[in-house]
Amino acid sequence: MPEEHRKTYEEFSKFVNKGILKKELLLIYEDALVKAETLLSIFNKEKWKRGHFTYKKLPQANKEPATESLENASKFFKIIYNILKMNKA
């Protein structure tokens, strides 16, 4: 967990422990934090692959990373879609 997220989480936890905020809010924050970290991880991996595989000329050399990129894009889309759908309701 990045330092700034850890500090935010710790401060948020203090409010919950003191009874100022409900634990439900902390659980929502935890869930959002896990999703954000997953998405950032996918983004960083895709960014690296784009730079690394862009210049390979053989299509078969790019098939495996391209397949993984499509799977990651699908996962990313589903998570974002569900977040937007929940916030719209």
Residue pairs with C-beta under 8 A, 6 or more apart in sequence:
1 9
1 33
1 37
5 33
5 37
9 29
9 30
9 33
12 21
12 25
12 26
12 29
13 26
15 21
16 22
16 23
16 25
16 26
35 79
35 83
38 79
39 76
39 79
39 80
42 72
42 75
42 76
43 76
45 72
46 69
46 72
49 65
49 68
49 69
52 65
53 61
53 62
53 65
53 66
56 62
